[in-house]
Amino acid sequence: MSERVVVIEHEVGAGLGFFAGWLEDAGIGYEIVRPHRGEAVPTDPGAGLVVLGGSPSAWDDDGCAWLPDVRRLIVGAVESGVPTLGICLGAQLMTIACGGTVERGADGLEIGLCSVELLPEAAGDRLFGPVAEAMPEPEAVQYHYDAMTEVPPGAVRLATGSRYPNQAYRLGESAWAVQFHPEATAEIFMSWTAEGELADQDVAELDRGVKEGEANLQAAWRPLAEGFAAVVRERLTGTP
């Protein structure tokens, strides 16, 4: 088994962000695979698997020919107990791959700094329990048109929101899906708004909100990354 976490990146500009430093600080190495540049999706998820976000829809196999391979990789990781984290598009790919439903969001684009409501089940979770202790009412960066409308069978919902109810869930003991972007820095978010078609949005206000909230974002979501790193370490060493 590889001692490195496999990271699937779907497009330039949607990288690891904060997670790069947070995983490194926790002693977790990683290998970034970029199928959007022609790199092959591996069949081995390594010591852990992180599937990042991006602008494609989770069902856009024609536009992004690597998505079926990513979904197969996710299923294999989940079934074998490899620590897995899906972020935004990654979460939606996990949802479809594992029997849930993803659709175009009926309530439109969710974007900017948004409140995330932690559910009672979050308190005892390996990733979200530390978040609840650090920031009981966290905010998170959002940027998505599609939504997880039905979570996979057996999934435990961990967070909800006012616009879209399925914001985070755990599947089994070591797989998590988050609709929002705990990895996104203000710089990354502003690169998305600069490139997006957002004529009906106050982009300057969206950017300002994320920039001003960046310290709280780090305080809220670093514990999630550290929790994931702890799960990976436990699988590698057999000890917490």
Rosetta blueprint (number, residue, H / E / L):
1 M L
2 S L
3 E L
4 R E
5 V E
6 V E
7 V E
8 I E
9 E L
10 H L
11 E L
12 V L
13 G L
14 A L
15 G L
16 L L
17 G L
18 F H
19 F H
20 A H
21 G H
22 W H
23 L H
24 E H
25 D H
26 A L
27 G L
28 I L
29 G E
30 Y E
31 E E
32 I E
33 V E
34 R L
35 P H
36 H H
37 R H
38 G L
39 E L
40 A L
41 V L
42 P L
43 T L
44 D L
45 P L
46 G E
47 A L
48 G E
49 L E
50 V E
51 V E
52 L L
53 G L
54 G L
55 S L
56 P L
57 S L
58 A L
59 W L
60 D L
61 D L
62 D L
63 G L
64 C L
65 A L
66 W L
67 L H
68 P H
69 D H
70 V H
71 R H
72 R H
73 L H
74 I H
75 V H
76 G H
77 A H
78 V H
79 E H
80 S H
81 G L
82 V L
83 P L
84 T E
85 L E
86 G E
87 I E
88 C L
89 L H
90 G H
91 A H
92 Q H
93 L H
94 M H
95 T H
96 I H
97 A H
98 C L
99 G L
100 G L
101 T E
102 V E
103 E E
104 R E
105 G L
106 A L
107 D L
108 G L
109 L L
110 E E
111 I E
112 G E
113 L E
114 C E
115 S E
116 V L
117 E E
118 L E
119 L L
120 P H
121 E H
122 A H
123 A H
124 G H
125 D L
126 R L
127 L L
128 F H
129 G H
130 P H
131 V H
132 A H
133 E H
134 A H
135 M L
136 P L
137 E L
138 P L
139 E E
140 A E
141 V E
142 Q E
143 Y E
144 H E
145 Y L
146 D E
147 A E
148 M E
149 T E
150 E E
151 V L
152 P L
153 P L
154 G L
155 A L
156 V E
157 R E
158 L E
159 A E
160 T E
161 G L
162 S L
163 R L
164 Y L
165 P L
166 N L
167 Q L
168 A E
169 Y E
170 R E
171 L E
172 G L
173 E L
174 S L
175 A E
176 W E
177 A E
178 V E
179 Q L
180 F L
181 H E
182 P L
183 E L
184 A L
185 T L
186 A H
187 E H
188 I H
189 F H
190 M H
191 S H
192 W H
193 T H
194 A H
195 E H
196 G L
197 E L
198 L L
199 A L
200 D L
201 Q L
202 D L
203 V H
204 A H
205 E H
206 L H
207 D H
208 R H
209 G H
210 V H
211 K H
212 E H
213 G L
214 E H
215 A H
216 N H
217 L H
218 Q H
219 A H
220 A H
221 W H
222 R H
223 P H
224 L H
225 A H
226 E H
227 G H
228 F H
229 A H
230 A H
231 V H
232 V H
233 R H
234 E H
235 R H
236 L H
237 T H
238 G L
239 T L
240 P L
